[in-house]
Structure formats: structure tokens, C-alpha cells
């Protein structure tokens, strides 16, 4: 089943017509030739797109650099390092996290942790997670100036300096584009290595570049094998577009028809890939009032659990049925579109990275958007900087209501006051209309217990609204689904959760991580409101676990009454 199996229901004819049109227009060959006109627009768009197509054939040049990456990993392990801490955000951190979670550590490799969370608690946990003398800190930033990564680096370098003194730089390496501020910074601080990535590869399309392959080598994986797997996918796309063209055409057409909630059905061994797909698809397609919303990590239900805005994409093991096969058959029989394809195993992860990149590029062309820019991400960054200049305080008015340590900030459309959190929940659910989605935006350190509580809240929201419900953690989602939240269709309803987690200093800055994080959350809230999105914030206080448990119960009770 390497070819896509598409059960498209009523949209089958228009999808087949689109696939035929794309093949007649030689879409695959033109993409591989770097034709920037495939995504419409004017000369300025064509020029911008032309600077972002390096990912298409990156596996070949990177295959030739695989020995460089492996030699570096061997050097690091040979000098007694026992851990890698990657500092990144968005595209620079998600692919390495997928590699670490899917493959784990191979013989001779080092465990790799990712810090992409400005929560003071998350920063503390990362700093205390290992001996700084034996931790290689990998600083990954395409622009070389991402505020989160820069702040993380300052904290990590100060801690390494306290142990290693002038030799601290030998515990650091960088991945960035040529000529960025990080290149000069790394050299000034004596970093062990600086890997420069081709500038024509955008962050979320960078899995098969230095940003993905250097961490892969450090994990003990073979970067050459990842590249060869991708080259096999490239050969299939080169022929007639293959599965990627079929799937991209289907997702684009279904989104135009209102089926814009891409619900991922992944087997356990592939489940970590969902967060990477989420960023790739949402940030690439969510603009000009259109977009495709990936729904990752949602348990598969029966046909009656879904509205008519869903499309299901399932990755299945080759030669056998997945655990979800029965559910997928029921969904298809009920008229829900279902796309399925298979992979022989996790060793084909490189191919799956490239397939989804092709899928997304095709879907963007069908939707008529530029899948290689992220205009509204910059707006959120600018808003955060303005709030930071005000000391981290947002422009929000006094809370509409309080309940113990918890407080509710909401627009006048949320008709509620008082201390009954069940009333807060009912009012929020009342904002959701057919075809909407709900996004939980959690600004708190991720722990296993908290993840379970957030999934409980997510389930209650889904039962109470019958809408697709996504879960994003700040600031990660700002570089992922945040683009779609503002630039896509106005069909999102947002619940932002904040809390108090103490503080950690940022060396050289007057503010600490608590202030930075507050500014990011407040800036995003302001931008969502400016785009006339329906959004409410609940501040959970200094005991976020207790506050989250109470809020989840309130939504469960509210859902049961609907």
C-alpha cells in the first residue's frame, strides 16, 4: 500500500480531477526543477518562494556530508560527553525530537533532550539535567537570533562557564544559516563546531539538513541512511508525484470543501511524528483566510463523534492491518474521507519526512497559498517584544471573574462572572459553532502528570463541543499552529492557560524567563484579539496541577449538561 488509498466519499470526483490536472501540468517535474510559479501570486511571491526550495533535493548534498556529521558525533562521544541538550524552536527542534523519540539512542550515541520551553521550571529542569562538563549544548537557530534560543544559550553558557571556565565553549556547537549573528557569536565564544546550513531551506522543511542530521548522528543514527531513504521517496515523486501528490491534492481539495481538520491516525511507533507534521502543515497552509488544521494525538472515535469537517490520514505498517483499521473502515463507510498509506518501518523515517514536505507543498498549491512563508508568526513576535518592553505585563483588563487562585480573562461575548468555574466552562463552550475547532494553549512546564490532565481537559472540550480540539504548548505553538490561528480561517476558539512557576535569570538581561514567558503569552493573546478571534485566558496560579484538575472537572460537568 505504498500508493495512497483514498476513500474520499462525495469529494472523490473532484480529487481525481485535481490529481489528473496536476499530473498533466507536470507539477512534480516543475517542483523538482524549482518552478516558483506553482503557488501563484506575483513576481514578489515567486522570488520569495524561489529562495525556499532547497529542501526539495537536500537529501543528495546532505548524503555527501554524512561522514562529517558522524565524525563530529564520534569526537564528542570520544571526549567523554554523556548527553546532548539541543536549544531550538519550531523547525530547528521538532525533527530532532522526533528522531530521539522514534529511534531512541543507538549504540555509540548520546541521549538527546530538547529545550524549547521558556517556562522557568522547564529551564531549571534542563540546566539541572546533567553535568555541564559532560553535556554538549547544541544551539540551533536558522536566523541565529531567535529570542528563545538566545535566552537559553545565555543561561546554559553561564552554567557551563561556572564549571569549565574559559573552556566552556568546547561544550557548545551551533547549527545556523551562513552569516547569521550566531556564527560570529559561536566563534567569539570558542564553540567546538559551527554547522552552516543552506540558506534556501526553511526551518520547518529542514529535517533532512544539518538541523536534523547532526542531532541524528549524535543519537548514534546513520544520517546517510536517512538521506538514502529520502532519495527513494524523491525518485517516486519524480516519476509522477506518487503518493505525495495524490495525498496533497486530496487534502487541498477537501479543505476547500470544508473538510479542513486533518486528523492523524498514527501507530505507536510513529506517534512522535505527529507534532512535526502539525507544524509543517499548519504553518505552511494557514494564511489568507485558508488552511488545514492538523489534529494530533486524538483517540479515534466512531463516526458519530465527528462533524462533517474531518479528513483522516492513517500511516499503517506494511503487510498488516493497524489497530485502527476497524475504526477507519467505519469512518469511511459513514462518508468521512480517509487517506491511508504504509511504511515498512521506522527506518524509513527519512522518506516519510520528505513525503510530508511534498504533500504540504502540493496542498498549498491547491489552496493557492505560499507554503514557505509565515507572515503572522512575525506579528506575534513583535507583539511579545512590545509587551516585554512594558515589563511583561499585557494590556488585558482586570479579570472578569475569580475562583480562589484562578482568574478568568475573557471578552464581553463570554457572558459570565462570579466564581463558579462550571459557568466559565459552559460560557466558553457556548462560543463554539459547527465547523469550528478549539485550541488549548498551555503555558506551563510539560510533565507526564500534567500531560494526562491536559488530555482530560481536551476530551471534555471535545465532548462538550463536538469540535476538533488541539493542544499546544507555548511558546512552541507560536512557531507552529500559531500561524494558522491568526492567518487561517476564523473558525478557532482559543483557551489560553497560564500559571506562576517562579523565575530563572537570563544572564545579561534585566528580565528573567518568567517575564519573557509572560510577555509571549500576553502578546499572543493581544494578537488573537486583534484578529477578532474568540479567546479566553484562565490563569491557574502558583499550583497549576491543582488548578488544572479543577478546570478539567468544570469542563467535564459542563460537557455532561450539554
N, C-alpha and C positions, 0 to 999 in steps of 0.2 A: 504494500500500500504506500509506496514512495510517492506516487501521484496522489494529489488531493482527492478525497471523496467528498463531494459537496451535495448535501441534501438541502436544497435551498427553498423548497416549498413554492409559494407563489412567485418568488423572485427568480426562479430558475431560468426562465427565458431571457430576462434582461441581463443576467450574469453571463449566460452563454454568449449573448450578442456582444457584450463588452469584451470578453476574452478573445473572441474572433476579431474584433476591431483592433485590439491591442496587438495581436499577432500579425494582422495584415499591415499595421503601421510599423512593424519591426521594432516594437518597443524595447525588447530585450537587447537587440543589437545596438540600438541607439543609446541606451543607457550605458552599455559597456564601452561605447565609443565616447562617452562624456557629453552627450547632447543635452544641454541645459534647457532647451525649449520644451521638453516633455512635460513640464509643470506649468506651462502657460505664462502669462504675465508679460511685462515689458522688458526692455533691454536691461534695466537695472536689476530686475529679478534674475534674468539669465546670467548676468555677470556674477551675482551673489551665489547662485546655485553652482556655477562653474567652479567656484573656489571651494566647494564642499563635497566633491565627488571622489576624493582619493580613496575612500573606503571600498569602492567597487572592486578594485584589484589589489587591495593592500596585502592579501594573503601571500602573493608571489614575492614582493620585495621583503616582506617580513620573514618568509621562509629562509631567505638568504641571510637574515640577521639572527636566526635562531641560535646559532653557535655562540654569538656574542652574549645573548641572554643567559644561556646555560653556563658559560664560563663565569659570568658575574655571580650567578647563584652558587656555583661551586666555590668561588673565592669567599663569599660571605659565610657559607657553612663551614668552610675550612678554617676560618679565623675565629670560630667559637660562638658565633651568633646562634641563638636558640629560638628566636621569634622575630616576626615581621609585623610592624604596625604601619598600615597604609593610611595616610591622611588624604582624603579626597572628598568629592562631592559630585553627585549625579553620574555622568558618564565615566568619570575617572575612578569611581569606586564601585559601581554596581557590577560591572563584569568581573573584576577580581573577587568580589563577594560571591558571585555565582560559582566561579571556578573553585573557590575554597569550600563552599557548601555542597556542591555536586560531587567533586572529586576527593575532597579531603587532602591530607598530606601524603604524598608518595615517598617511598624510601629515598633518603638523602635530602628531602625537602624540609622546609620550616613551616610551622603553623603560622597562619596569617590572620590578623584581626584588622578590621576596618573601623576607623573613627570618622564618621560623617555627621555627628550629632553635637550641637553646641550646648546641649544640656550640661550644666556643671557636674551633675552626677556621672554622666557619660564620660566627660573629660577626665574626672577623677579616676574612674574605673580603668580607662585606657592608660593613664600615667602610672597607675599602681599595678598594672597587669604583668609587669616583668622587669627584670634588671635592666636599667638603661644601658649598661655596658655590654649587654648581650642582645639588645633589641635593635634591629635595623629599622629605622624610620624611613618610609618611602613616601615622599611628598609628591603628590600627583595633581597637576593643575594645568589644563590646556592654556589658559590665559596667563598663568603664572601670578595672578593677583586675586584669586577668589578669596573673599573676606574670611570665610570659614577656614579654609586651608591655611591661609596666612596666620590666623589666630592659633590654630592647632600647632603649627610649626613653632611659633614663639614659645608656647608652653612646653612642648617636647624638647626644644633645644636648651631651654633654661634648665630643665631637669637633667638632661644629658651632661650639660656643662658642669653641674654641681658634682657629678661623679667622674667625668672624664677630662675636665678642664679644657685645655686647648686642643685636645684630640677629639672633642665632641663631634666635629664634622664628619669624622670617619664612620660614625654610626648613622649617617644620613645619605640618602640618594634621592634624586629628583627625576620626574618624568614631566616634560612640558614641551611646548612648541618652540621652534627656533627663535632666539632673540627676545624672549619674554623677560620680565623682571626676575623671575625665578632662576633663570640661567645665571645672571650676574650675582644674585643673592647666594646661590649654591656655591659658586666659585669663591666668593668672598668668605664664606664660612668653612671652606675646605671640605665640601661634600665628597664622599667616596666616588660617586659617579653621577653624571647627568645624561639621561637618555632623551634625545630630541626626537620628537615625533613629526611626521609630515604635517605641515600646517593645513593641508586640504582635507583633513579628516576631522569631522565634527565630533564633539565629545560623546554623544550617545551612539555614534556609529564607530566607536574606537575599540571595540572588543578585540578585533584582530589587528592590533597595532601595539606599540610599546606599552600603552596603558593597560592592555590585558595580558600581553605575553611576557613582560618582565615579571609581574606577580605570578604568572603561571610557572615560570622557571623556578622562582623562589619556593613555590609549593612542591617542587620536585616533578612537575608535569613536563611533558616534552612539547615545547612551543612549535617545533616542526610538525608534530603530529596534528596539532590543532590547525595549522595552516594547510596541511595536506587534505584534511577533512573538508576545510572550506573550499579548497580548489576543486574538489569533486562536485560540490554544490554549484560552484561557478560554472563548471563545464555543463551541468544540467540546465542552468539558466541560459547559457549561451546558445543552446540549441533552439529552444522556442519559448523560453521563460519558465518552463516546467511548473512544478507545484507552486512556487512563489508567485508567479504571475497569476495563476488561477485563484490562489487564495487572496492576493491583493485586490484583484478585480472584484471578487465576491464581497470582501469586507467593505470596499469603497461603495459599491452599488447598494449593499444592504444598509449602509449608513445613510446614503441619500434617501432611502425608502423609510427611514425612521428606526431601523434596526442598528442603533449606534452603540449598544452596550456589548462589547466583545468579552464574553465570559470564558475564561481559560479553564480547561479541564486537563490537568497535568498529572501524570503518575508520580508517586512519591519521589522517585529518584530524580525527576526533572522539576519538581516543585520550585526549587530556588530560582529557576529561570524566570518565573512569573514577574518578579519585581523588575527585572531588566526589560522584559517585554513591555511592562507597564510604562516605564519612562520612554522607551523608544517610540511606541505608538502614540501615547498621549501627547508628548511634547512635539512630535512631528506633525500630527494631524489637527491638533486643537487650535485653530485660528480662523479668522474671517467668519466667525459665527458657525463654523462646522467642526466636526471632529469625531473621533472614535474613542470611547471610554473603555479601557481595559478593566475588567473586574477580576482581580487575582485573589486566590485563597478562599473563595466562597464554596461551601459544600454544595454539591449538586443535588437539586431537589427534583420533584416531579413536575410535569408540565403546568399543573395548576399554580405553582409557586411563582410563575413568571408572567409579566405582561408581554405585549407584542413589540417590545423594543430590544429584544435579546438576539444575539447570534453566539453560538457555542463553537469554540475551536479546541479540538482534542488532539493531543500528541500521544500516540499509542505505541506500545512495544511491537517490534516487527515479529510476525509469526504467531501472535497470540492476542487474545482479547484483553482489554484493560478492565480494571474493576468497575469502571463507569460505563462499560459497553451497554448494559441493560438500560441505564438511565438515558444514555444518548439515543438509543433506539426509540424509547418512549417519547423523548423530546421531538425527534424527527417525525415520528408518526403523528404528533399533535400539531405539526406545522411550523415548529421552531427551526430555523436554519441551523445546520450542524456541519462543520467542516472537520475532516479528520485526515491525519497523515501519520506515518510511522517513522521511527528511527530504530536502528539495530541496538543502540545502547548509548551510554553516556560518553563513550569515546568519540561519538560523532557530534559533540557539543560545538566544535568549530563550525561545522556545516549548519547547525541549527541557528547559531548566531547570524551567519550570512543570509540564511533563508529569510529570517525575520526582517533583516535590513532590506532585502529585496521586496518582501511583502509590503513593508511600510512605504517604500518608495513608490510602488505601484498604486497602493491605496491613496497616497497623497495626490498622484496624478488624476485618479478618478474623481477625487473630491475637488480638484482644482486649487490645491493649496501648495505652498512651498514647504516640503517636509524637512528642510535643512536649516530653517531659522527658528528663533524662539523670542519673538518681539515682546511678549508680555512678561517673560522672566526678568528682563531688564527693568521693567516698570516696578516689579516687586522689590528688586534690589535697591532701586533708587528710593522707594518709599521707606525701606528699612534704614537706609543711610540718613534720611531726614529725621526719622524717629530717633535714631541713635544720637543725632546732633542735639535733640531735645532731652537727652539723658535717658532714653529708652522708654519714655512714657508715651503711650498712644494718645490719639485725640478723642478716644471714646469718652462718653459722658459717664456719670455715676451709674453703677449697676441698676438695672431695672428691678432686681429682686435679690434677696439674700436668704441663705439657709445655712446656719452655722458658719463654717469657714468657707462655704461655697457661695459664689455670686454669679448672676446671670447678666450678660450684656446682650441686648437684642434690639432690633429696630422696632418701631411702633407697630409694624404689622404683626408682631408676635404679641398678641393680646393677653398679657399675663403680668401679674405682680404678686407679691406675697412670698411666703417661704415654702410652699408646697411644691417639691420638685416633680411630683407627678403632673402637676398643672404645667410646669415648664415643658415637660416631655410631650404632653398632649398638644400644647400650642405649637411646638416645633414640628411634630408630625402633621399638624394641620396645614403646614406650608407646602407639603409635597403634593404634586399633581401627577396625573398619569403621564408617563414618558420621562419623568424626572429621574435623577439619581441623587443619592445622599452621600456626602463625603465627610468622614470623621477625620479631623485634622488634629492629631495628638502631639502636643509639645511637651514631651516627658521622656525621661530615660527609659529605653526599652529593656524590660526584664521578662522572664518567662511567665511569671505570675501576672504581670501587667498585660502581656500579650493575650493571655487567656481571658482576662476581664474585658479587654477591648473587643475581643471576638464575641463575648457575650453581649456587649452593648450593640455590636454590629448586627448580631442575629435578631435582637429585639427591634432594632430600627427596620430591618428588612421585613419582619412580621407585621410591624405596625404601619408600614408604608407601602409594602409590596414593590418597592423600588430596588434597583441595584444599589448596593451600599459598598463604598470603597473605604479603605483605611490607609491613611498616610501619616507619616511621622515628620514633624518639622525639625530642621529645615530641609530634610531630604526631598519632600514633595514639592518644595518651591522650584526645584530643578527637574521636576518630573511632571506630575499631573497638574502642577500649578499653572503651566502654560494653557492647558485645556480649560482649567477652571475659569480663567479670565477671557481667553481668546476663542473658546469654543461656543457652542450653543448655550443660551441662558436657561439651561434645564438642570442646574445643580443647586442643591440645598446643602449648606455647609454648617457643620457643628465643630467649632474650634475648642479644644480643651487645653488649658494651661494650668500650671502649678508652680509652687515655690520649691526649689531644690538647693538652696544655699548659693554659694558662689565659688568660682575659681578665678584667680587673676589671669590676665593676659599680659605677659611681660611687655613693657614699653607702651602700654595703653592706660589711659585714665579709667577706663571701664573694664569690667570683668565679663566672663561668659554669661552670667545671669542677665546683665544689661544688654549684651548683644542678642541673646535669645529673645528677651522681651521685645526688643526693637524689631526683630524679624517677624515675630508673631503679630505685633501691633501693625507693622507695615503691611503685612498680607491682609489683615482684617480691613484696613483702610482701602486697599486696592480692590478687594472684593466688593466692598460697599460702593466704591466709585463706579464699578461696572454694574451696579444695580443687582448684584447677586443677593440671594436670600441667605443670611448668615447670622449665626448666634454664637456667642462665646460663653462657656462655663469655666470659671476659674475654680480649681479644686482645692486650693490652699496648700498648706505645708504637708499634708498627709494625702498624697494623690491616690494611694491604693484604697484607702477608706472612702474618699470622695468618689472615686470611680465606681466602687462597688455600690454605693448609694444611688448614683446616677443610673447605673445599669438596671438596678431594681426598679427605679422610677420609670424607665422606658419599657421594661417588661410589663409592668402593671398598666401603663398607658396603652401598650400594644394589645394587651388582653381585652381591653374595653372597647377597642375599635371594631 
